[in-house]
Amino acid sequence: MTSKEASLHDAIAEFVADGDVVALEGFTHLIPFAAGHEIIRQRKRDLTLVRMTPDIIADQLVGAGCVSKLIFAFMGNSSVGSLYAVRRAIEAGSVSPIDIEEYSHYGLLARYQAGASGIPFMPIRSYAGSALTDINPNIKKITSPFDDESEIYVVPPLNPDVAIIHAQRADRSGNIQSWGILGPQQEVAFAARKTIAIVEEIVDDDVIRSDPNRTIIPGFVVDAVVESKYGAHPSFAQGYYDRDNDFYRSWSAISRDPEKLRQWIQEWIFDTEGHAGYLNKLGEGYFEPLIPVPHMSTPVNYGSVR
Amino acid sequence: MITAIQTDNTTTATPAAYTASELLTVVSCRLLQGKRRVFAGIGLPTLAVALAQKSSSPDIEQVYESGVCGAHPPRLPETIADASLATGAEAILTMPVLFGYVLQGGWIDVGFLGAAQIDRFGSLNTSVIGPWEEPIVRLPGSGGAVEVMSNSHEVFVVLRRHNLTSFVNELDFCTSPSLRAARLAAPKVPTRGLGVSTVITDLGVLKADNTGELCLASVHEGVTVEQVQAATGWPLKLMEHITVTAAPTAEELRLLREDIDPTRVYLR
């Protein structure tokens, strides 16, 4: 197989264009922060950002002026704060610089599933009586084709121009292996027209082939695979490094003040010039307290021919 | 009139001897008796399930929105998708399995939810204060709350502050509709379960009557019925027999403080 290995700079430059619908996924775990920072560095504009759970990365992208629309289901900084750049934008009301399109978790996930499956809509057992149906014309009620007495809400497919995900490891062909909390990465990768996968490490083909059930996304769905160690910081990569909870707790104080946010983006994103520079700025030994104690799975026996 | 019925004769603590979070956790835990599978986020619901596992309901299971089932975390998780929840868990499900098969499939007995606003029948607002288009405060949104409400057999709502800001006659925005609101708006769409059956607050416990209306069922020690009614934005009906919450027992407090949350991550 041809290698799809690329640098983070080149992958973002090639596959993310101004005006694109860009999905950055990862459910608390494996959030593609390094890729988000690179989008900011390359000053991409007018993006529709799709993310089930916009968190600090969304605050940074909105704060840096990359985003004109946000499609989401839950925005927040877990229980430790708020996304002030996103809120400043939305709370500006009629003069808001961003549009929003609001779903519940399964509503947005079902849009990825419909998009990945090439079907015109996906029914879910939600939304009866919810005001979300008033403000979002993409949530519609239909009558069952099998029973006139039964109705259900449906959502249309979503096919982002590009999906960006982070995972633990891959081979050079882009076979992505991940474990722990998986989020909607598989669904969004199949739904998107292009997929960029950032991984903690690119490994030999043999490693991937020793455990094929661990592959959540086959290489044929992936357009670029990028090795970027600690590329999910301050979120975490199961078995590699834990969540940097101190950073999450510190974010509100930064994002509450537009000038502090501007300075932070300048200092930590533009001035670092790349993910390597960002890691240098964090300093040697920064990750030591975040590295977990090993907790190995028992290997399974796939067997082989006699 | 309050008909105070003290149901628990074991050693109990005096009000000053426990915090509001401890009381809410203990009350939630007791209400979980007899339940099997609970969908709960981080915070007091997690503590309530942990306490139930160590006391009245050893077989109760917690399902997290991140897909983790049967978690055995070595320390208290900080988020619903904490690394410590995954390590040593009995299962980690993908999102289509969690939302499609577990929730929609009807496997959840009790879903725990919180909200910025709740109405008389248990509809919840987690989206916005003020108009959606011109928000005064933009809140996080639904997350999986709409799904938990639509698919759990019953929903417990925990609200740390019972006041006129949160217990409103009319929601600014109905993110997660009550069973009644769902049936009124779309009678042909299938529903499941009881909707919000129980609301646990810092003043007492509200329970749904057979029309789904939330009525006062018990008050915490030192709280009057009038006080709860004054803190509720609709004419709050009373259940026939209103009890006074039995104080946490010494053993419940010991489990919470020494075993479950010794560094007081959630027991603020």
Boltz contact constraints between the chains, C-beta under 6 A:
constraints:
  - contact:
      token1: [A, 27]
      token2: [B, 66]
      max_distance: 6.0
  - contact:
      token1: [A, 27]
      token2: [B, 81]
      max_distance: 6.0
  - contact:
      token1: [A, 28]
      token2: [B, 79]
      max_distance: 6.0
  - contact:
      token1: [A, 28]
      token2: [B, 81]
      max_distance: 6.0
  - contact:
      token1: [A, 29]
      token2: [B, 81]
      max_distance: 6.0
  - contact:
      token1: [A, 73]
      token2: [B, 142]
      max_distance: 6.0
  - contact:
      token1: [A, 73]
      token2: [B, 143]
      max_distance: 6.0
  - contact:
      token1: [A, 74]
      token2: [B, 140]
      max_distance: 6.0
  - contact:
      token1: [A, 74]
      token2: [B, 141]
      max_distance: 6.0
  - contact:
      token1: [A, 74]
      token2: [B, 143]
      max_distance: 6.0
  - contact:
      token1: [A, 75]
      token2: [B, 140]
      max_distance: 6.0
  - contact:
      token1: [A, 75]
      token2: [B, 141]
      max_distance: 6.0
  - contact:
      token1: [A, 76]
      token2: [B, 140]
      max_distance: 6.0
  - contact:
      token1: [A, 78]
      token2: [B, 79]
      max_distance: 6.0
  - contact:
      token1: [A, 87]
      token2: [B, 138]
      max_distance: 6.0
  - contact:
      token1: [A, 90]
      token2: [B, 138]
      max_distance: 6.0
  - contact:
      token1: [A, 91]
      token2: [B, 135]
      max_distance: 6.0
  - contact:
      token1: [A, 91]
      token2: [B, 138]
      max_distance: 6.0
  - contact:
      token1: [A, 93]
      token2: [B, 134]
      max_distance: 6.0
  - contact:
      token1: [A, 102]
      token2: [B, 141]
      max_distance: 6.0
  - contact:
      token1: [A, 104]
      token2: [B, 142]
      max_distance: 6.0
  - contact:
      token1: [A, 104]
      token2: [B, 146]
      max_distance: 6.0
  - contact:
      token1: [A, 104]
      token2: [B, 147]
      max_distance: 6.0
  - contact:
      token1: [A, 105]
      token2: [B, 143]
      max_distance: 6.0
  - contact:
      token1: [A, 105]
      token2: [B, 144]
      max_distance: 6.0
  - contact:
      token1: [A, 106]
      token2: [B, 99]
      max_distance: 6.0
  - contact:
      token1: [A, 106]
      token2: [B, 147]
      max_distance: 6.0
  - contact:
      token1: [A, 109]
      token2: [B, 95]
      max_distance: 6.0
  - contact:
      token1: [A, 125]
      token2: [B, 104]
      max_distance: 6.0
  - contact:
      token1: [A, 125]
      token2: [B, 150]
      max_distance: 6.0
  - contact:
      token1: [A, 126]
      token2: [B, 146]
      max_distance: 6.0
  - contact:
      token1: [A, 126]
      token2: [B, 147]
      max_distance: 6.0
  - contact:
      token1: [A, 126]
      token2: [B, 150]
      max_distance: 6.0
  - contact:
      token1: [A, 128]
      token2: [B, 182]
      max_distance: 6.0
  - contact:
      token1: [A, 128]
      token2: [B, 185]
      max_distance: 6.0
  - contact:
      token1: [A, 128]
      token2: [B, 186]
      max_distance: 6.0
  - contact:
      token1: [A, 128]
      token2: [B, 189]
      max_distance: 6.0
  - contact:
      token1: [A, 129]
      token2: [B, 177]
      max_distance: 6.0
  - contact:
      token1: [A, 129]
      token2: [B, 181]
      max_distance: 6.0
  - contact:
      token1: [A, 129]
      token2: [B, 182]
      max_distance: 6.0
  - contact:
      token1: [A, 129]
      token2: [B, 185]
      max_distance: 6.0
  - contact:
      token1: [A, 130]
      token2: [B, 146]
      max_distance: 6.0
  - contact:
      token1: [A, 130]
      token2: [B, 177]
      max_distance: 6.0
  - contact:
      token1: [A, 131]
      token2: [B, 173]
      max_distance: 6.0
  - contact:
      token1: [A, 131]
      token2: [B, 174]
      max_distance: 6.0
  - contact:
      token1: [A, 135]
      token2: [B, 132]
      max_distance: 6.0
  - contact:
      token1: [A, 150]
      token2: [B, 188]
      max_distance: 6.0
  - contact:
      token1: [A, 151]
      token2: [B, 188]
      max_distance: 6.0
  - contact:
      token1: [A, 151]
      token2: [B, 189]
      max_distance: 6.0
  - contact:
      token1: [A, 180]
      token2: [B, 86]
      max_distance: 6.0
  - contact:
      token1: [A, 181]
      token2: [B, 66]
      max_distance: 6.0
  - contact:
      token1: [A, 181]
      token2: [B, 81]
      max_distance: 6.0
  - contact:
      token1: [A, 181]
      token2: [B, 86]
      max_distance: 6.0
  - contact:
      token1: [A, 182]
      token2: [B, 94]
      max_distance: 6.0
  - contact:
      token1: [A, 184]
      token2: [B, 95]
      max_distance: 6.0
  - contact:
      token1: [A, 236]
      token2: [B, 83]
      max_distance: 6.0
  - contact:
      token1: [A, 238]
      token2: [B, 83]
      max_distance: 6.0
  - contact:
      token1: [A, 238]
      token2: [B, 86]
      max_distance: 6.0
  - contact:
      token1: [A, 242]
      token2: [B, 83]
      max_distance: 6.0
  - contact:
      token1: [A, 245]
      token2: [B, 78]
      max_distance: 6.0
  - contact:
      token1: [A, 295]
      token2: [B, 87]
      max_distance: 6.0
